[in-house]
Amino acid sequence: MKQMRRNCPGWRQQSLPGRIHDFVGHLVVVPAFTLIACLIATPTSAQSLDQVLSFLLTNRSVATDDFPRDQAAAKAASDAISASLLLNLSTLPISTSAGGFTYRLDPEIGASIRTSDSFDPFYTDRALTASAGQITFGLDYQQASFRNIDGHALADGTLVSTASKLHGDAQPFDVETLTLQLRTDSVTLVSNLGVTDRLDFRAALPLVRLTLSGQRVDTYRGNRAIQATASGTTSGPGDAIVYAKYNVLRQHASGLAVGLEARLPTGDDHNLLGTGRTTVTPRFIASIERQRATFHGNVGYGFDNLSHELTYNGAATFASSNHLTLIGELVGRRLDSLGRLTYTVTPNPTLTDVDTIRLTSTSEQSARLVAVAGLKWNFRSTWLLTANVVRPMTDAGLNAPWTPTLTFEYSFAR
């Protein structure tokens, strides 16, 4: 396939006022982000990735004698895979990065003190805010290789796209199978600002490198022939995130808060880097802290995404010391309507006693749940190292067996 080069956008480091300016020379976050942004801008195929995916799923070679139904099924399957990938990227888990260090002013001593011995969870928000003027920068790296979609394996050549089978036979005599490799590498710059002692503002910009390759193979009575091969790689910004959180009720480190998240259509939807639309998600947050153990819960509802969705998170943390917090989380989503891969079986219109099996999709409600485990380590000053792995607990949508994430955060001390 023809190749074309995608230029890296110019990134300029802006001057920062006051005390932030004094720390710029010591930061590695912005220079590292700039370098990675340029390095991941790799050549991309002349076709957009949604066209590559559509090509692999259409023009099927099995003789069904019903071309319109073939095209409709292929488009439905392609749309379902694209939507699942977009949904994964558009709701890319972003480190909460609410300032692992949270402070409040102690009037008795006239100085700021830490309000919690533990650090915040990974993707579940806590009710505490960072405090006025507290600034945190984070650099997050995540890698995912998708192996399954809706319980069907993608990479081992067992995903049937079309097949013909005689009545009464267990196996088809003519079958076309699809192999897909999907991988994403995401680097996200996250920043959090404590506007007041109760109000935080957060922004995040993911840069995504997406690689897609695959082939379609027809096996007719034991004879195997490759029908189509295609691949493509693209990179660029995903959908940007802005988020505001207000602490409504606070009792020591426990409390209640409300949040509002907006995902902006900055990613290229034709290359499966963004949804092409704005999503708004209000969120309710509750936290309970007891000495070194804390418990957090979030509930939110997303509007105007590919599918309206209910999100729910729960997290438990344990501060084994003032410098190390162990974290476990469950992150769930219930999607109102999203294409789920399925098969249809219809009689061949011209061949007697022959059924046609087609890969297609159906729109239905689905639920997804992932488990997250890892740690946050304050290895120096106000630097935090975060490491975790994500494991899917359900088979709905696109899934990677394990998704590792590594994050560095720096908070400007007050």
The 8 nearest C-alpha neighbors of each residue, nearest first, counted from 0:
[[1, 2, 44, 45, 229, 230, 46, 231],
 [0, 2, 45, 44, 3, 46, 43, 231],
 [3, 1, 44, 45, 43, 0, 42, 4],
 [2, 4, 42, 43, 45, 44, 5, 1],
 [5, 3, 42, 43, 6, 2, 41, 40],
 [4, 6, 42, 40, 41, 7, 3, 43],
 [7, 5, 8, 4, 40, 41, 37, 42],
 [6, 8, 37, 40, 9, 5, 36, 38],
 [9, 7, 6, 10, 37, 36, 235, 40],
 [8, 10, 7, 11, 37, 33, 6, 36],
 [9, 11, 8, 33, 12, 36, 7, 37],
 [12, 10, 13, 9, 33, 29, 14, 8],
 [11, 13, 14, 10, 29, 30, 33, 15],
 [12, 14, 11, 15, 10, 16, 20, 29],
 [13, 15, 12, 16, 20, 23, 19, 11],
 [16, 14, 20, 19, 13, 17, 23, 18],
 [17, 15, 20, 19, 18, 14, 21, 13],
 [18, 16, 19, 20, 15, 21, 22, 14],
 [17, 19, 21, 20, 16, 22, 15, 411],
 [20, 18, 21, 22, 17, 15, 16, 23],
 [19, 21, 15, 18, 23, 22, 16, 17],
 [22, 20, 18, 19, 23, 24, 17, 25],
 [21, 23, 19, 20, 25, 24, 26, 18],
 [24, 22, 26, 20, 25, 21, 19, 15],
 [23, 25, 22, 26, 21, 20, 27, 19],
 [26, 24, 23, 22, 27, 21, 28, 20],
 [27, 25, 23, 28, 24, 22, 29, 30],
 [28, 26, 30, 29, 31, 25, 24, 32],
 [27, 29, 31, 26, 30, 32, 138, 137],
 [28, 30, 32, 31, 27, 33, 26, 12],
 [31, 29, 33, 32, 27, 28, 34, 26],
 [32, 30, 34, 28, 33, 29, 27, 35],
 [31, 33, 29, 35, 30, 34, 28, 36],
 [34, 32, 30, 36, 31, 35, 29, 10],
 [33, 35, 31, 37, 36, 32, 30, 38],
 [34, 36, 38, 32, 37, 33, 39, 31],
 [37, 35, 33, 34, 38, 39, 32, 40],
 [38, 36, 7, 35, 34, 40, 39, 33],
 [39, 37, 35, 40, 36, 34, 41, 7],
 [38, 40, 41, 37, 36, 35, 208, 234],
 [41, 39, 234, 37, 38, 7, 5, 235],
 [40, 42, 39, 43, 5, 233, 234, 4],
 [43, 41, 4, 5, 3, 2, 232, 233],
 [42, 44, 232, 233, 3, 231, 2, 4],
 [45, 43, 2, 231, 46, 3, 1, 232],
 [46, 44, 2, 1, 3, 43, 47, 0],
 [45, 47, 44, 50, 48, 51, 231, 43],
 [46, 48, 270, 50, 49, 269, 51, 45],
 [49, 47, 270, 51, 50, 52, 231, 46],
 [48, 50, 52, 51, 47, 269, 270, 53],
 [51, 49, 53, 48, 47, 52, 54, 46],
 [52, 50, 48, 54, 49, 53, 55, 229],
 [51, 53, 49, 55, 50, 54, 48, 56],
 [52, 54, 50, 56, 55, 51, 77, 57],
 [55, 53, 51, 57, 52, 56, 50, 58],
 [54, 56, 52, 53, 57, 51, 215, 227],
 [55, 57, 53, 54, 73, 77, 52, 58],
 [58, 56, 54, 59, 73, 55, 53, 70],
 [59, 57, 60, 56, 54, 70, 55, 69],
 [58, 60, 57, 61, 161, 56, 175, 69],
 [59, 61, 62, 58, 217, 226, 175, 161],
 [60, 62, 59, 63, 161, 162, 173, 175],
 [63, 61, 64, 60, 163, 65, 59, 173],
 [62, 64, 65, 61, 347, 355, 66, 163],
 [65, 63, 62, 66, 348, 349, 347, 350],
 [66, 64, 63, 68, 67, 69, 348, 347],
 [65, 67, 69, 68, 64, 70, 63, 71],
 [68, 66, 70, 69, 65, 71, 72, 64],
 [67, 69, 71, 70, 66, 65, 72, 73],
 [70, 68, 66, 72, 67, 71, 73, 65],
 [71, 69, 73, 67, 68, 72, 74, 66],
 [70, 72, 68, 74, 73, 69, 75, 67],
 [71, 73, 359, 75, 69, 74, 70, 68],
 [74, 72, 70, 76, 57, 75, 71, 56],
 [73, 75, 77, 71, 76, 72, 78, 70],
 [74, 76, 72, 78, 359, 360, 73, 77],
 [77, 75, 359, 79, 73, 360, 74, 78],
 [78, 76, 74, 80, 79, 75, 53, 73],
 [77, 79, 81, 75, 76, 80, 82, 74],
 [78, 80, 338, 76, 82, 77, 81, 83],
 [79, 81, 83, 77, 82, 78, 84, 76],
 [82, 80, 78, 84, 79, 83, 85, 77],
 [83, 81, 85, 79, 84, 80, 86, 78],
 [84, 82, 86, 80, 81, 85, 396, 397],
 [83, 85, 87, 81, 86, 82, 80, 88],
 [86, 84, 82, 88, 87, 83, 89, 271],
 [85, 87, 83, 89, 84, 88, 82, 90],
 [86, 88, 84, 85, 90, 89, 91, 83],
 [89, 87, 91, 85, 90, 86, 84, 272],
 [90, 88, 86, 91, 85, 87, 273, 238],
 [91, 89, 88, 87, 86, 92, 85, 93],
 [90, 92, 88, 89, 87, 93, 86, 205],
 [93, 91, 90, 122, 94, 88, 87, 121],
 [94, 92, 95, 91, 122, 187, 203, 121],
 [93, 95, 121, 96, 122, 92, 139, 189],
 [94, 96, 97, 122, 121, 124, 93, 123],
 [97, 95, 98, 94, 99, 191, 137, 189],
 [98, 96, 95, 191, 99, 129, 128, 119],
 [97, 99, 100, 96, 135, 129, 101, 410],
 [98, 100, 118, 119, 97, 101, 96, 383],
 [99, 101, 98, 102, 118, 129, 113, 410],
 [102, 100, 129, 113, 114, 98, 99, 130],
 [103, 101, 113, 114, 112, 130, 111, 129],
 [102, 104, 111, 112, 130, 114, 105, 113],
 [103, 105, 111, 110, 106, 112, 109, 102],
 [104, 106, 107, 110, 109, 108, 111, 103],
 [107, 105, 109, 108, 104, 110, 111, 103],
 [108, 106, 105, 109, 110, 104, 111, 112],
 [107, 109, 110, 106, 105, 111, 104, 112],
 [108, 110, 106, 105, 107, 104, 111, 112],
 [111, 109, 108, 104, 105, 112, 106, 107],
 [110, 112, 104, 103, 105, 102, 113, 109],
 [111, 113, 102, 103, 114, 104, 110, 105],
 [114, 112, 102, 101, 115, 103, 100, 111],
 [113, 115, 102, 101, 252, 103, 112, 251],
 [116, 114, 117, 113, 252, 101, 118, 100],
 [115, 117, 321, 318, 291, 118, 114, 113],
 [118, 116, 318, 115, 324, 119, 291, 317],
 [117, 119, 99, 324, 120, 100, 116, 375],
 [118, 120, 99, 125, 117, 121, 97, 124],
 [121, 119, 123, 122, 326, 314, 118, 124],
 [122, 120, 94, 95, 123, 119, 326, 93],
 [123, 121, 94, 95, 120, 93, 92, 124],
 [124, 122, 120, 312, 121, 314, 313, 297],
 [125, 123, 95, 122, 284, 126, 120, 297],
 [126, 124, 127, 286, 295, 284, 119, 123],
 [125, 127, 256, 255, 286, 254, 285, 284],
 [128, 126, 125, 252, 246, 129, 254, 101],
 [129, 127, 130, 197, 199, 101, 126, 198],
 [128, 130, 101, 193, 98, 133, 102, 97],
 [131, 129, 196, 193, 102, 128, 133, 195],
 [130, 132, 195, 193, 196, 194, 133, 129],
 [131, 133, 193, 194, 134, 130, 192, 195],
 [132, 134, 193, 131, 130, 192, 129, 411],
 [135, 133, 192, 411, 410, 191, 132, 193],
 [136, 134, 410, 191, 98, 190, 409, 411],
 [135, 137, 190, 409, 408, 189, 410, 191],
 [136, 138, 408, 189, 407, 188, 190, 139],
 [139, 137, 188, 407, 406, 187, 28, 189],
 [138, 140, 406, 187, 186, 405, 137, 188],
 [141, 139, 186, 405, 404, 185, 406, 187],
 [142, 140, 404, 185, 184, 403, 186, 405],
 [141, 143, 184, 183, 402, 403, 185, 140],
 [144, 142, 402, 183, 182, 399, 145, 184],
 [145, 143, 182, 399, 181, 146, 183, 142],
 [146, 144, 399, 398, 181, 147, 143, 182],
 [145, 147, 153, 399, 152, 154, 398, 144],
 [148, 146, 152, 398, 151, 153, 397, 150],
 [149, 147, 397, 396, 151, 150, 398, 152],
 [148, 150, 395, 396, 394, 151, 340, 339],
 [149, 151, 394, 148, 147, 152, 395, 396],
 [152, 150, 148, 147, 149, 153, 158, 157],
 [153, 151, 147, 146, 154, 158, 155, 150],
 [154, 152, 179, 147, 146, 178, 155, 158],
 [153, 155, 178, 179, 156, 180, 152, 146],
 [156, 154, 157, 153, 178, 152, 158, 179],
 [157, 155, 178, 177, 158, 154, 176, 153],
 [156, 158, 155, 159, 176, 152, 177, 153],
 [157, 159, 177, 176, 156, 153, 152, 160],
 [160, 158, 176, 161, 175, 157, 177, 358],
 [159, 161, 358, 176, 175, 357, 177, 158],
 [162, 160, 357, 175, 356, 159, 174, 358],
 [161, 163, 174, 356, 173, 355, 175, 171],
 [164, 162, 355, 173, 171, 354, 172, 356],
 [165, 163, 171, 354, 353, 172, 166, 162],
 [164, 166, 353, 168, 352, 167, 354, 171],
 [167, 165, 352, 168, 353, 164, 354, 169],
 [166, 168, 165, 169, 164, 352, 170, 353],
 [169, 167, 165, 170, 166, 164, 171, 172],
 [168, 170, 167, 171, 164, 165, 166, 172],
 [169, 171, 168, 172, 164, 165, 173, 163],
 [172, 170, 164, 163, 173, 174, 162, 165],
 [171, 173, 220, 164, 219, 163, 170, 174],
 [172, 174, 219, 163, 171, 162, 218, 220],
 [175, 173, 162, 218, 217, 161, 171, 163],
 [174, 176, 217, 161, 216, 160, 159, 162],
 [177, 175, 159, 216, 158, 160, 215, 156],
 [176, 178, 215, 158, 156, 214, 159, 160],
 [177, 179, 156, 154, 213, 214, 153, 155],
 [180, 178, 213, 153, 154, 212, 181, 177],
 [179, 181, 212, 211, 154, 213, 182, 178],
 [182, 180, 211, 145, 210, 144, 179, 212],
 [183, 181, 144, 210, 143, 209, 145, 180],
 [182, 184, 209, 143, 208, 142, 185, 210],
 [185, 183, 142, 208, 207, 141, 143, 209],
 [184, 186, 207, 141, 206, 140, 183, 142],
 [187, 185, 140, 206, 139, 205, 207, 141],
 [188, 186, 205, 139, 204, 138, 206, 189],
 [187, 189, 138, 204, 203, 137, 139, 205],
 [190, 188, 203, 137, 136, 202, 187, 138],
 [189, 191, 136, 135, 202, 201, 137, 203],
 [190, 192, 201, 135, 134, 200, 97, 96],
 [193, 191, 134, 200, 199, 133, 194, 201],
 [192, 194, 199, 131, 133, 130, 132, 129],
 [193, 195, 131, 198, 199, 192, 132, 200],
 [196, 194, 131, 198, 197, 193, 130, 199],
 [195, 197, 130, 131, 198, 128, 193, 194],
 [196, 198, 246, 195, 245, 128, 130, 199],
 [199, 197, 245, 195, 194, 244, 196, 193],
 [200, 198, 193, 244, 194, 192, 243, 128],
 [199, 201, 243, 192, 191, 242, 193, 244],
 [202, 200, 191, 242, 190, 241, 243, 192],
 [201, 203, 241, 190, 240, 189, 242, 191],
 [202, 204, 189, 240, 188, 239, 190, 241],
 [203, 205, 239, 188, 187, 240, 206, 189],
 [206, 204, 187, 237, 186, 236, 207, 185],
 [207, 205, 236, 186, 235, 185, 237, 187],
 [206, 208, 185, 234, 235, 184, 236, 237],
 [207, 209, 234, 184, 183, 233, 39, 185],
 [210, 208, 183, 233, 232, 182, 234, 207],
 [209, 211, 232, 182, 181, 231, 183, 233],
 [212, 210, 181, 231, 230, 180, 232, 209],
 [213, 211, 230, 180, 229, 179, 231, 210],
 [214, 212, 179, 178, 229, 228, 180, 230],
 [213, 215, 228, 178, 227, 177, 229, 216],
 [214, 216, 177, 227, 226, 176, 225, 55],
 [217, 215, 225, 226, 176, 175, 224, 214],
 [218, 216, 175, 224, 174, 223, 225, 219],
 [217, 219, 223, 222, 174, 221, 173, 175],
 [220, 218, 173, 222, 221, 172, 217, 174],
 [219, 221, 172, 222, 173, 218, 223, 171],
 [222, 220, 219, 218, 223, 172, 173, 217],
 [223, 221, 219, 218, 220, 224, 217, 173],
 [222, 224, 218, 217, 221, 219, 216, 225],
 [225, 223, 217, 216, 226, 218, 222, 219],
 [226, 224, 216, 227, 215, 217, 223, 214],
 [225, 227, 216, 215, 224, 217, 228, 60],
 [226, 228, 215, 214, 225, 55, 229, 216],
 [229, 227, 214, 213, 215, 230, 55, 226],
 [228, 230, 213, 212, 214, 51, 227, 55],
 [231, 229, 212, 211, 213, 51, 228, 232],
 [230, 232, 44, 211, 43, 210, 48, 212],
 [233, 231, 210, 43, 209, 211, 44, 42],
 [232, 234, 43, 209, 208, 41, 210, 231],
 [235, 233, 208, 40, 207, 209, 39, 41],
 [234, 236, 206, 207, 237, 40, 208, 233],
 [237, 235, 206, 266, 205, 207, 238, 265],
 [236, 238, 266, 272, 205, 273, 206, 265],
 [237, 239, 265, 266, 264, 263, 273, 262],
 [240, 238, 204, 263, 262, 203, 265, 237],
 [241, 239, 262, 203, 202, 261, 263, 204],
 [242, 240, 202, 261, 201, 260, 203, 262],
 [241, 243, 260, 201, 259, 200, 202, 261],
 [242, 244, 200, 259, 258, 199, 201, 260],
 [245, 243, 258, 199, 257, 198, 200, 259],
 [244, 246, 198, 257, 256, 197, 247, 258],
 [245, 247, 256, 197, 248, 126, 255, 198],
 [248, 246, 256, 255, 245, 249, 257, 254],
 [249, 247, 255, 254, 246, 256, 250, 253],
 [250, 248, 254, 253, 251, 255, 247, 252],
 [249, 251, 253, 254, 252, 248, 255, 287],
 [250, 252, 253, 249, 114, 254, 288, 115],
 [253, 251, 288, 250, 115, 114, 127, 254],
 [254, 252, 287, 286, 250, 288, 251, 249],
 [253, 255, 249, 248, 286, 126, 250, 285],
 [254, 256, 285, 248, 126, 247, 284, 246],
 [255, 257, 246, 284, 247, 126, 245, 283],
 [258, 256, 283, 245, 282, 244, 284, 246],
 [257, 259, 244, 282, 243, 281, 283, 245],
 [258, 260, 281, 243, 242, 280, 282, 244],
 [259, 261, 242, 280, 279, 241, 281, 258],
 [262, 260, 279, 241, 278, 240, 263, 242],
 [263, 261, 240, 278, 277, 239, 238, 279],
 [262, 264, 277, 239, 238, 265, 261, 240],
 [265, 263, 275, 276, 238, 266, 277, 273],
 [264, 266, 238, 263, 237, 239, 236, 267],
 [267, 265, 273, 237, 238, 272, 236, 264],
 [268, 266, 272, 273, 270, 269, 271, 265],
 [267, 269, 273, 271, 274, 270, 275, 272],
 [270, 268, 271, 267, 49, 47, 48, 272],
 [269, 271, 48, 47, 268, 267, 272, 49],
 [270, 272, 268, 269, 273, 85, 267, 48],
 [273, 271, 266, 267, 237, 268, 270, 88],
 [274, 272, 266, 268, 267, 238, 237, 271],
 [273, 275, 268, 276, 85, 264, 89, 266],
 [276, 274, 264, 268, 273, 266, 267, 277],
 [275, 277, 264, 274, 278, 263, 304, 303],
 [278, 276, 263, 262, 264, 303, 279, 261],
 [277, 279, 262, 303, 304, 261, 302, 301],
 [278, 280, 261, 302, 301, 260, 262, 277],
 [279, 281, 301, 260, 300, 259, 299, 302],
 [282, 280, 259, 299, 258, 300, 260, 279],
 [283, 281, 299, 258, 298, 257, 259, 280],
 [284, 282, 257, 298, 297, 256, 258, 299],
 [283, 285, 297, 256, 255, 126, 257, 296],
 [286, 284, 255, 296, 295, 126, 254, 256],
 [287, 285, 295, 253, 254, 126, 294, 125],
 [288, 286, 253, 294, 293, 295, 289, 254],
 [289, 287, 293, 253, 252, 292, 290, 294],
 [288, 290, 292, 293, 291, 287, 253, 294],
 [289, 291, 292, 288, 293, 116, 115, 318],
 [292, 290, 318, 317, 289, 116, 117, 293],
 [293, 291, 317, 289, 316, 290, 288, 318],
 [294, 292, 288, 316, 287, 315, 289, 317],
 [295, 293, 315, 287, 286, 314, 288, 316],
 [296, 294, 286, 314, 313, 285, 125, 287],
 [295, 297, 313, 285, 312, 284, 314, 286],
 [298, 296, 284, 312, 311, 283, 313, 123],
 [297, 299, 311, 283, 282, 310, 312, 284],
 [300, 298, 282, 310, 281, 309, 280, 283],
 [299, 301, 309, 280, 308, 310, 281, 302],
 [300, 302, 280, 308, 307, 279, 309, 278],
 [301, 303, 307, 279, 278, 304, 280, 300],
 [304, 302, 278, 307, 277, 305, 301, 279],
 [303, 305, 306, 278, 302, 307, 301, 276],
 [306, 304, 303, 307, 86, 82, 274, 337],
 [305, 307, 304, 336, 335, 334, 308, 337],
 [308, 306, 302, 335, 301, 304, 334, 303],
 [309, 307, 334, 301, 333, 300, 335, 306],
 [308, 310, 300, 333, 332, 299, 301, 334],
 [311, 309, 332, 299, 298, 331, 300, 308],
 [310, 312, 298, 331, 297, 330, 332, 299],
 [313, 311, 330, 297, 296, 123, 329, 331],
 [312, 314, 296, 329, 328, 295, 297, 123],
 [315, 313, 328, 295, 327, 294, 123, 329],
 [314, 316, 294, 327, 293, 326, 328, 295],
 [317, 315, 326, 293, 325, 292, 327, 324],
 [316, 318, 292, 325, 324, 291, 319, 326],
 [319, 317, 324, 117, 291, 320, 323, 325],
 [318, 320, 323, 324, 317, 321, 325, 291],
 [321, 319, 318, 322, 323, 324, 116, 117],
 [320, 322, 116, 323, 318, 117, 319, 324],
 [321, 323, 377, 320, 376, 324, 378, 318],
 [322, 324, 376, 320, 375, 319, 318, 321],
 [325, 323, 318, 375, 317, 374, 117, 319],
 [324, 326, 374, 317, 316, 373, 318, 375],
 [327, 325, 316, 373, 374, 372, 315, 120],
 [326, 328, 372, 315, 371, 314, 316, 373],
 [329, 327, 314, 371, 313, 370, 372, 315],
 [328, 330, 370, 313, 312, 369, 371, 314],
 [331, 329, 312, 369, 368, 311, 370, 328],
 [332, 330, 368, 311, 367, 310, 312, 369],
 [333, 331, 310, 367, 309, 366, 334, 311],
 [332, 334, 366, 309, 308, 365, 367, 335],
 [333, 335, 308, 365, 364, 336, 306, 307],
 [334, 336, 364, 307, 308, 306, 333, 337],
 [337, 335, 363, 364, 362, 306, 334, 338],
 [336, 338, 362, 363, 306, 339, 334, 364],
 [337, 339, 362, 79, 361, 360, 340, 363],
 [340, 338, 360, 361, 79, 337, 362, 341],
 [341, 339, 360, 359, 149, 76, 338, 361],
 [340, 342, 360, 359, 358, 339, 361, 343],
 [343, 341, 358, 357, 359, 356, 344, 340],
 [342, 344, 357, 356, 345, 358, 341, 359],
 [343, 345, 356, 355, 354, 357, 342, 346],
 [346, 344, 355, 354, 347, 343, 356, 357],
 [347, 345, 354, 355, 353, 348, 344, 352],
 [346, 348, 354, 350, 353, 349, 355, 63],
 [349, 347, 346, 350, 64, 65, 63, 351],
 [350, 348, 347, 351, 64, 63, 346, 353],
 [351, 349, 347, 353, 348, 352, 346, 354],
 [350, 352, 353, 349, 347, 348, 346, 354],
 [351, 353, 166, 165, 350, 354, 346, 347],
 [354, 352, 165, 351, 347, 164, 350, 166],
 [355, 353, 346, 164, 347, 345, 163, 165],
 [354, 356, 163, 345, 344, 162, 347, 346],
 [357, 355, 344, 162, 161, 343, 163, 342],
 [358, 356, 161, 343, 342, 160, 359, 355],
 [359, 357, 342, 160, 341, 161, 72, 76],
 [358, 360, 76, 72, 75, 341, 342, 340],
 [361, 359, 340, 339, 341, 76, 338, 75],
 [360, 362, 338, 339, 363, 340, 341, 359],
 [361, 363, 338, 337, 336, 339, 360, 364],
 [364, 362, 336, 337, 361, 365, 338, 335],
 [365, 363, 335, 336, 334, 337, 366, 362],
 [364, 366, 334, 333, 363, 395, 367, 335],
 [367, 365, 333, 332, 334, 395, 368, 364],
 [366, 368, 332, 331, 393, 395, 333, 365],
 [367, 369, 331, 392, 330, 393, 391, 332],
 [370, 368, 391, 392, 330, 390, 329, 331],
 [369, 371, 329, 390, 389, 328, 391, 330],
 [370, 372, 389, 328, 327, 388, 329, 390],
 [373, 371, 327, 387, 326, 388, 328, 370],
 [372, 374, 387, 326, 386, 325, 388, 327],
 [373, 375, 325, 326, 324, 386, 385, 376],
 [374, 376, 385, 324, 384, 323, 383, 325],
 [377, 375, 323, 384, 383, 378, 322, 374],
 [378, 376, 383, 322, 382, 379, 323, 384],
 [377, 379, 376, 382, 383, 384, 322, 380],
 [378, 380, 382, 377, 381, 383, 376, 322],
 [379, 381, 382, 378, 377, 383, 412, 409],
 [382, 380, 410, 409, 379, 383, 377, 412],
 [383, 381, 409, 379, 380, 408, 377, 378],
 [382, 384, 377, 408, 376, 407, 378, 409],
 [383, 385, 407, 376, 375, 406, 377, 408],
 [386, 384, 375, 406, 405, 374, 407, 383],
 [387, 385, 405, 373, 374, 404, 406, 375],
 [388, 386, 373, 404, 372, 403, 374, 371],
 [387, 389, 403, 402, 371, 372, 404, 401],
 [390, 388, 371, 402, 401, 370, 403, 369],
 [389, 391, 401, 370, 369, 400, 371, 392],
 [392, 390, 369, 393, 368, 370, 398, 389],
 [391, 393, 369, 368, 390, 370, 394, 367],
 [394, 392, 367, 391, 368, 395, 369, 366],
 [393, 395, 150, 149, 396, 148, 398, 392],
 [396, 394, 149, 393, 367, 365, 148, 366],
 [397, 395, 149, 148, 83, 398, 394, 339],
 [398, 396, 148, 147, 83, 145, 84, 149],
 [397, 399, 145, 147, 148, 146, 396, 400],
 [398, 400, 145, 144, 401, 146, 143, 402],
 [401, 399, 390, 398, 391, 402, 146, 145],
 [402, 400, 390, 399, 389, 403, 388, 143],
 [401, 403, 389, 143, 388, 142, 399, 404],
 [404, 402, 388, 387, 141, 142, 389, 401],
 [403, 405, 141, 387, 140, 386, 388, 402],
 [404, 406, 386, 140, 385, 139, 141, 387],
 [407, 405, 139, 385, 138, 384, 140, 386],
 [406, 408, 384, 138, 137, 383, 385, 139],
 [409, 407, 137, 383, 136, 382, 138, 406],
 [408, 410, 382, 136, 135, 381, 383, 137],
 [411, 409, 135, 381, 134, 412, 98, 136],
 [410, 412, 134, 135, 413, 133, 409, 381],
 [413, 411, 410, 381, 133, 134, 380, 100],
 [412, 411, 133, 111, 132, 102, 410, 134]]
